[in-house]
Amino acid sequence: MPDIVYEIINLIASLIRFLGMGVLGLALGWLVLDLFKKSGNWQFQIALFLGFVGLIIAMAYYLPWGALGAFAIG
C-alpha cells in the first residue's frame, strides 16, 4: 500500500484516541466526584483520591501528550 494510506489511518486512529480519552476523562471525573460525595467515611475518600492520583501519574508516564491532554480536558 502507498504511504499516504498509512498516514491517513494513523491520523484517524489519533483522532479516535483523542476523543476516547476525552470521554474517559469526563466519565471518570463524574464517577470519582459522585463516589466522593456519597461515601460517608474518610478512609474511602482517601483511597479514592489516591487511586485517581495514581491513575493520573501512570497515564502521564505511558500515554502520548495528546491523549493525556484530552483526558485532562474531559
N, C-alpha and C positions, 0 to 999 in steps of 0.2 A: 504494500500500500504506500501511497505517497506520504511524505512527512506532514503535509498540511492536514491530513485526516487525523493523525495522532495529536496535532496541536489543537484541533477543534474538539476532540474527545477530552483532552486534558483541560481545556477551558470549561467545557460543560461539567466535568467532574469537580472542578474547583468551585464553580457556582453552586452546585448541589451541596458540596461540603459546607460552603459559607452559609447557605440558607438553613441547612440542617443544624449547624451549630447554633445559629440564632434561635431557632425553635427550641433546641435543647436548653439553651441558657434561660429562655423565658419560662419553660416548663419547670426546670429545676429551681429557679428563683421563687416561683409561686409555691412549689411544693415545700421548700425549706421554710418560707415565711408562714405558710399555713400550719405546718407541723410545729413551728416555733411558738405560734400563738396558742395552739390547742394544748400543748404539753404544759402540765402544771408543775412538774418538778425541775429543778435547776440542773440536775445531773443529765437528763435527756437533752436539755437545751445546749449544754456544753458539748456533749457528744455530737450533736447535730452540727454545731458550729465548727468543731474541729474536723469532722468528716468532710464538710463542704470546703473548708480551707485546704485540706489535704487533696481534694479533687482539683481545686484550682492550681495548686502547686504542681501536681502531676500533669495537668493539661499544659501549663506553661513550659514544662520541660519537654514534652513529647509532641505537642501539636505545632503546626506551622502558624505563623503570626496572623494570617488571615482568618483561620478558623478560630483562633483564640479571641480575636477582635470581634467576630460575630457572636461568640459566646458571651463576651462582656457586654455587647450591645443588647443582647437578649435579656 
